Amino acid sequence: MPTTHAPAEERGGRSAVRTLTRLWPYVRPVRTRLFSAAFVAIVASCTGLLFPLVLKWMVDGPVADRDTGGVWLGALLLLGLGVVEALLFGFRRWLVARPLASVEAAMRADLFRHLQRVPVAFHDRWASGQLLSRGTTDLMLLRMFLAFPLTFLVVNGATIAVGMAILLAQDWVLGLVLLAPVLPMVAFLAYFEGRYAAVARRAQDQVGDLTTVVEESVLGIRIIKGFGRHRSQARAFRELSRTLRGTELVKARLLAAIYGVIMTLPELAIGAALVLGSVQVADGGLSTGTLVAFLSTALALRWPVESIGFLLAMSQEAATATERYFEVLDAEPESRTEADSGPGEDAGSGEDALGSTAVPAPRGAGAPPSPADGIRFDAVEFRYPDAPDDAPPVLERIDLHIRTGETMALVGATGSGKTTLTALVPRLHEVTGGRITLDGEDIAAMERARVRALVSMAFEEPTLFSASVGENVLMGADGSADTPHDGGALERALAVAQAEFVHALPQGADTQVGEQGLSLSGGQRQRLALARAVVGRPRFLVLDDPLSALDVHTEALVEAALRRVLKDTTALVVAHRPSTVLLADRVALLSGGRVTAVGTHQELLRENAEYAWLMSGGTEG
C-alpha cells in the first residue's frame, strides 16, 4: 500500500540535541520550575548515595563493636534518608506536572492554529492521519520526554559523577575497575542510537499511515458497507499493522542489544571489583565496612547507568517527534498582507474556528468606498504548486467581468477548471498570474480576513461540523458560531435554502448534527450549506453547484427563493443544469482552462455548439 504521508526530506547526520533545542521557546516560560525539579531530583538521587556511607559506619562501628543501640540508630538514619528521598521525588513530580501540561497544550494550540493558516494545497498533500498523529502521539512523546528522560539524563549523569567520586575516594583501584566499561559503552551507544533514530522515525510515520486508514474507514463506512469492501479495508489495515509490527520489532531488537551491553559490562565490572575487594579484605588492606559501602554504592549506580540506554532511546523518539511536529509548523502559511493576524492570535480566533468569541466585521462591511465594479478576472492564470514545471496551467488567460448586482453562471465539462476558478475568489488558492479584483480592489493586496468577509461560498461537497444546526449555519454570518446574532437571520437563511425541515428535528436549530452532518441526508446537508452561504447577506456570493443533491421540486423552490437573494449581491454560480443556469443574467463557458464564450443562456444555445451539447445532457460537469 503506498505511503500516505507527505514525505519528509532526508536529513543526514541529524543532531538530536539540535532538534530538541527547538522546544526551548515552549519550555522557556516554565524553565524555573523545570530547573527546580531537576535540582530537587539531583538532591534526592544523591541522598540515596548516603545509604552506603551509613552502612559503612554501621558495619565498621556498631556491628563490629556489637553495639545494639548503634545498630538501631543506623536503622533510623536509613529510614529517615528513605523518607527524605521519597518526599523529594514526590515534590519533583508536583513541580513538573502542571507546567508540562501547559507546554503540551501550547504546542497543540500552535499546531491547530497553523493548520488553519497553511494553504489549501498543504492539506491536499498531507493525509489527515499524519496530522492527527503529530497532534496527539508526537506531543504525548514530547511531554513524556520533558517530564522524565530530559530530567533524568541530567539527574543520572550527576548521580553517576557523584557516585564515582565517592567510589574513587573509598578505593581508587576498585573505582578504576568500575570505570573500565565507560569507553566501550559510549562507542556502542553512539553506533546504535543513530540506527535507532532512523527506525523510530519510520515507526512514527507508519503510525500516521495507520491512523489515516482507520479515519478513512470510519468516515467512509457507508461506502465500505455499501460496496462490500470491508475485506479489502481490513486487508489494507493488516498490511500496515504488519509493517508497523515489523518496525517495532526492529526497535525492540536494537533496544535489546543496547540493554544487553549496558547491563552486562557494568555487571562484569562489579563482579571484578567484588573479587578484587574480597581479596583485599582477606589480606587486611581494606575494611569490611569499606567493601560493603563500595559495593552498595556500585549497586546504587546500576539504575542510573542501566537507564541511560532507554533514556537515550526515548530522547531519540522525542527528537523524531519534534522533527515531525516542526515539519508542519515550518510549512509556509498563506501569504500575509499588511494587517493580517499576527502570530500571537489565539488558536480559536478569526474566521477559522467554530466557537470563537472574536467578533469580526459583518460580511460586506468594513470596505472603503469604491466604484461599483463587481468581480473582475484579468488575465488570470493558475497552476497547482506541486505541478510539474512542464505541465500546462489549470487556468489560462481568464478574462471575465461580473458586474455589480449581476449573477454569472459558470458552465463547463468535467475537469474544465470551474471549481478551481471559484476557489480563487476567496483566496483558497492564490493566482499564479494576472489578478482578481472586487469592486476594483486587487484581492492579493487585501487582508485575507476582509476578502472572506466580503465573499461567501457554498461548496459542491457540503461540510458540516459536529455542532448544532444553528451554529453551522451562523458560521456564515461573521465567522463566530457563539456570538449573538439577529434573531431573524437564521430563519431567513433557512427559508431561502428551503431548509424548514430543521424545525422538525428533535431540538430544532439546536439539534446536534453529528460528525460531518452524516445524520442528515445529502440534500439536507446541501441546503444547510447554502443557508450558511447566504445568512450574512454577503456582497459577493460564490456557489459551486449548490443544488446538485436536491430533487427537482425542492430545487425549484430553492431557486425561487434564491432569485431574491441574488438581486442584492454579485454572484458567480457553477451550474450543471439548465434550471440553475436560468438563475443567471449571463453565462460563461469554461473549456480547457479558458473562457471560450460569454453571453445569455439563449445566445449561447444558438451560437455555441459545445454549450448546447452540455445543456442537452451530453456530459455532466
N, C-alpha and C positions, 0 to 999 in steps of 0.2 A: 504494500500500500504506500503511496507516495507520502512524503513528509508534508505536513500541513502547516508548519510554522514558517515564518519568514526567516530565511537562512541567515545565520549570524556570520559576520566576517571572520575569517581565520585570524586568530590572534597568537602569533608565535611568540613564545617567551613571555607570556602574560605574567605580570607580577601580582600575586595575591595581595600583598601588602599595599601596593599602589592602587589596586582596585578597591580594596576595603576603605582606603582613606577618603573615598568619595562619599562615605557615610557621615563624615565629620560635620557637615552643615546641619544634619539632623540630630547628631549627638551633642553638638555644642551647647544647646540650651540646658541640657541635663548633665553636663560634664561634672559639675561639683558633686552631685550625688553618686555618679559612677566612680569618680576618683575616690570618694569617701568609702564607697562599698569595696573597692579594690584594696584600700588601705586596711579596712576592718578585716577583710578576708586574709590578708597577709599576716596581720597580728594573730588572727585565730589559728592560722596554719602553723605559724611559728610557736604558738602556745603549745601545740601538740608535740613540738620538739623538746619541750621541757620534761616530758614524761620520762625519757631515758635518763636524764640527769638526776631526777628524783629516784629512779630505780638504782642508779649507781650509788647514790648516797645510802639508800636502804640496804643494799647488798654489802657494801664495804663497811657500813656503820652498824645500825641496829641488828641486822640479820647476823653479821659476823660476831657481834657482841652479845647476841641472844637477848636483846632489849625489846621486850614486847611492846612497851609504851612507844618506843621509836617507830616500830612497825605500824602501829595504829596511826601515829602522826603522819607517816609517809602515805598511808592509805587515804587519810583525809586530804592531804595535799593533792594526790592524784584525782580524787573525786572533785575537789574544788577546781582544778585545772580543766577537767572534763566539762563541768557546768559552764565555766567561762568560755571555753571553746564553742560549745553548743549555742550559747547566747549570742556570741559574736557572729557565728554563721547565720543564725536566725535574723539578726539585725542587718546583715548584708543583704539577705533576701528581701527584707522590708524596704531597704534603701532603693533597690533597683526595680521592684515590681511596677510601681506607678509610672516612673519616667520612661521605662522601656515600652509600656503600653502606649504612652503618648507618642514616642518615636514611631512605632508601628502605625498608629493612627494618622500621624502627619504624613508619612510616606504613602500610605494608601490614599489619603486625600489628594496629595500631589499627583499621584498616578491617575486617579479618576479625573482630576481637573485637566491634566494634559491630554487624556484621551478625548476630552470634549473639544480640544483646541487643534489637534492634528487634522490634516486634510482628510476628506472622504477617501482619497486614494490610499492613504495609510491603512484604513480599515478594510479596503478592498484586498490589500496584500496580506494582512495578518489574520490568522484564524482566531476566532474569539476564545477558543480553549487555551491558546497560548497566552493571551492577555489575562484571562481568568487565573491561570496558574501563577503568573507573575504577581497578581494582586492578592493571592491567598497563600499558596505553598511557599513561594520565594520569600514573601515578607515574614511568614512564620519562622522560616530558617534564619532570617536576619535577626529577628527578635531573640531567638534562642541563642544565636551567636553572641549578641551583645550581653545577654544575661549570664551565660556560662563560659563558653570557650574563651572569649576575649579576656574576661576577668581572670580565669584560672590559668591561662597561659602565662599571665604576669605573676599571679599568686604562686603557681607551682614553680616557675622559674626562680622567684625569690626564695621559696622554701628550699629548693634544691641547693641554691647558693649558700644559704644559712646552714643547712644540714651538712653540706660538705665541709664548711669551715669548722663546724663542731667536730666532725669525724677526724679531720686533719689535726685539730687541736688535741684530741684524745690520743691518737696514734697515727703519725703521718705515713708510716709504711702501709698500714692497713687502709688508710684513706686513699693512697695512690692505687692500691689494688682495686678499690671500688671505682676509681676514676678511669681505669683502663678501657672500659667499653665505650666511653663517650665518643671518641672519634669515629669508630666503625658505625655507631648508631646514627651519628649526624650524616655520614655519607649515604647510608642506607635510606634514611628518611628523605633526603634530598632527591634521591633517584625515584622512590616510589610515590612521593607526593605529587610530582609532575604528572605521572601516569594517572594517579587517582583524580586529579583535577579534570583531565580530559574525559574520563568516564563519568564523573559527577555531572559535567555539563551535558553529556549525551543523555543521561538518565532524566535530568530535569526537562530537557526538550521533549523527551518521549512522554513524560507525564503530561505535558501540554498537549501533545498529539492525542493522547488517550482521553483527556478532558474534552477535546473538540468532538471526538466521536460520540462520547456519552451525551454531550449537549445537543448535538445534531440529532441523535437518536430519540432524545426526549422531545425536542421541539418538532421533529418530523414524524412522530409516532403514528399519525393518521396516514401518512404516505406509506410508511413501512407496513402497517397492518393492511391498508387498502390494496397494496400490490404484493402482499405476502413475502416481503423482503426481510423478515426477521432473521432468517438463517444467514443471509449474506451479511447483515449488520453484525450478527453475533460472531460470524467468521472474521470480519474485519477487526472487531474488538479483541477476539482471541489472538489474532496475529500480533496486534500491537501489545497486548498483555504479555505474550511470549517474548517479544522483543525487549520489553521493559524488564521482564523477569531475567532474561539473559544478561542484560546490562547490570542489574542489581547483583547478580551472582558474580560478575566480574569485579564489581566493587567489593563484594564480600571476600573474594579471594585475595584482592590487594590488601584489604584490612587485616585478613588473617595472617598474611605474610608480615605486615608491619607489626601486628601484635606479637607474632611469634618471635621476631628478632628483639623487640623492645622488652619482652618478658624474659627471654632466655638469657641474653647477655648479662643483665643485672643479677639474675639468679645465680649464674655461674660465678660472677664476681663476689656475691655474698657468700656462696659456698667456699670459695677460695679464702676469703677473709676469715670465715669461721674456722677452717682448718689451721690457717696460719696463726690466728689469735689463740686457739686452744693450745697449740704448741708453745706459744709464748707464755701462757698461764702456767702450763706444766713446768716450764723452765724457770718460772718465777720472774719473768721480765714484764709481766702485765697482770694487774689485779683482776680478780673475778668480776668485780663490780664494773670495772672499765670495759671488759669484754661484753658484759651484759648491756651496758649503756651503748657501746659501739654497735652491737648487733641490733638493738632496739631502734637506734637512730636510723640504721641502714634499712630496717624493715619499714620504719615510718616514711622513708623516702620512696618506697616501692610504688605507692599510689601516684605521687607526683610524676615519677619517671614513666610508669606504665601508661598514665593518662595522656602523655604528650602525643602519642600516636593518634588516638581518636580525636583529641582536641585539634590537632593539625588537620585531620580529615574533615572535621566539622567546619574548620576555618576555610578549607578549600571549597566546600559546598556553599558556605556563606559568600565567598568571593565570586563563585559562579552565579549565585542568586543576585548578588549586587550587579554583576555584569549584565544579567538578563533584565533586571529592573531598569538600569540606565540605558539599555538598548531602546527601550520605549521612551524614556524621558529625553533621550538625545535626539529623537525624531523631530525634525523641523516642524514647528507649529504653523498654522495658517499665517500667511504674511500679515503683519500688523500695519495699521495706519495710525495717524498721529494721536488719536485718542482712544485706541482700543484698550481693553482692560489690561492692567499690568500684572506682574507675577504674584502680587500679593492678594489677588482676588480670591475670595473664598470658593471652595470647590463646588459649592451648591449655588453659586450666583449666576446672574445673567440669564441669557435665553437658553442655556444648555441643560439646566437641571429641573426636574419635576420637584415641586415642593419648595422652591426658593422663596425667600422672604424679600428679595430685592424687588423693586418696582420700577422697571424700565418705562420709558415713554410709551404711551399707547401707539398702536400701529398707525402709521400715516402721519404721526405728529413729529415735531422737532426739526423738520426740514426748513431751511431758509427759503424765502420766496424765490421762485424761479419761473421762467416762462414755461407754460404747459407744453410739453414735448413728448410725453409718453415714454415708451421703451424703444430705444433705437440700438440696432446692431450695426456696427460699422466695420466692415471687412474682418469679421470675427473668424479666428481660426482656433482649433483646439486639437491637441493630441495628448494622450494619457502619459503621465510622467515616466512610466516603465515601458513604454512602447519602443520597439527598435528604431534606431535613427533613420533607417531607410523606409519605415512604414509610412503610408500616406496618412495625413491628418484625418481625424474622425469628422471634423467640420472644417470647411474651407471657404473662405471669402463669403461669409454670410452677411448680406446687406438686407436689413429688414427694419421697417418702421411701423410700430403700433401706436397710433395716435392716441392722445389723451381721451379717455372715455370709450375707446374702441375695443372690441373683442376680436382677436385674431385667432383663427383655428389653424393648427399645425397638423398637416396630413403627410403621411409618407409610409412606405413599405417598411417591414421589419428590418431593423439594422440601419435605417437611413440616418439615425442620429437625433431623433426627436427628444428622447428622454435626456440625452446629454445636453442638448441645447437648452432645455428648460432648467437644468441644474446649474447652468452658468449664471442665470439671472440672480439668484440669492447667494451666489459665490460659493456654492458647494464644491465647484471646481473653478480654477482660475483660467481665464482665456490665455492662450499662448500667442495670440496675435490679434490685432485690432482692439476694439473696445466696445463696451456696452454702457449706455447712459440711461439714467432715469430722470426724466424731466431736465435733460441737458447736463446732468452731473455724471461724470465717469465713476462707475461703481468701484473701480480699483482705487480711487482716491478717497472714497467714503469710508467711515468707520464701518466695520463689518456688522456690528450690532445694529447700526442705523439702517443698513441695507435690508437686514432681516426684519426690522420693524416696519419698513415700507412695503416689503414683498411678502406675501403669504402664499403657501404652496400646499397642494394636495397631491400625494404621490399615487401612482397606479397601484402599488402594493401598500395597503393601509396598515400602519403600525400603531398599535395601542399599547399603553403601559399598564402595569399592574397597579391600577388606581381606579377611582370611581369614574363613571361616565362623565360626570360634570367636570372633574379635574382634567380628563383627557381632552375634552372639547375646549375648555377655557385656557388650555396651554396656548391656543392660538390668539388669545386676547392681548396678553402682554408678556408672555413667557413665564408667568408665575401662576401656578395652579392653586395657591392658597392665599392669594391677595384678593380682598373684596372686589366684586365686580358689579356692574349694573345688573340688577335682578332680571331685566328682560333680555339681556344679550344672549344668554344660553337658550332661552325659549325661541328667540328669533332665528338663531343658527340652526336649532333642531328643526324648526318649521321649514327653512329653506332646503335642508337636506332630507326632508320628509322622514325624519327620524323620531316621529312621535311614539314609536314602539318603546322608547325609553320610559315613558310613563307607565307602561305595563310591566316593567321589571319590578322585582320584589321591593327594592328601596328607591325606585325611580332613578333620578340622576345621581343618587348616592350609591347605587349598586356598583360593587367592585366587578370589573370585567375579567379579571384573571390574567395570567401571563399571555402577552401578545393579543389579548382580547379573543382568545380562541373559544371562549364560552359563547361568543356571538357568531352569527352566520357571516359569510363573506360580504353579502350585501349590506348587512347591518354595520359591519366594521367600516366599509367604504363610505356609508352615509355619515358616520361619526367623524371620519377623517375629513369629509367635505365640510361638515359643520365646524370643525376646528379651523379650517382654512378661511371661512367667511365670518367667524364670530367677531373678529376685531375690525370689521369693515375696512379692509386694507386698501391702500391707494393703488397697489399693483397686485394682481392675482395671477398665479401660475398654476394651472390644473393639468396634471398628466393623466389623461384618460380616466377621469374621476367617476365615471358611471358604468364601467365595464362589467361590474358584478351585479348590476341591477336588472330586474325583469323589465319588460317593455312598459308595463303600466306604471311601475314606480319611477322608471326613467322619465316618462312623460310628465309626471307630477313634479319631479325634481327639476327638470328643465324649465317648467313653467315658473317655479319659484326662483330658479337661478337667474332667469332673464331679468328679474327685478334687481338682483344684486349686481349683475354685470353692467347695468345702466350707470352705476355710481363708481365704477372702477375701470382701470385699464387692465385688460386680461389677455393672457396667452394660454390657449387651451389645446392640448393634444387630443385629437379626435380620430376615431376609427369608424364611427357610424354616421350616416347622413343626418340622423336626428340631432347628434351632438354638433355637427358642422353648422346646422341651421341656427345655432345659438350665436354664431359669429357674424360680424359685419363683413369681414373679408377672410380669405383663406390663403395660406402659404403652403406650397407643395415643396417638401424636402426630399431630395433624391440624391443618393450617393454623397451625402455630406454637404450638398449645396441647395440653396433655394432656387428652384428652376421656374417657378411660376407664382404669381400673386394676383388675386382677383376675387370677385364674389363667387359663391358656390355655382351659380348658374353660368357665369362666364367661363369658369374652368371646366365645367361639364361640357360646354360647347366646344371649347378651344384646345383642351389638353387631354390627349388620349390616355395618358398614364393616370391622371386624376379620375377620369371617367371609369377607368378599369378598377381603380381602388374602391371607388364609391359603389360600384356594381357588385363588389364582393370578390374581386379577382384574387385578392390576398388580404390577409389581416395584418395591420400594423402593429 
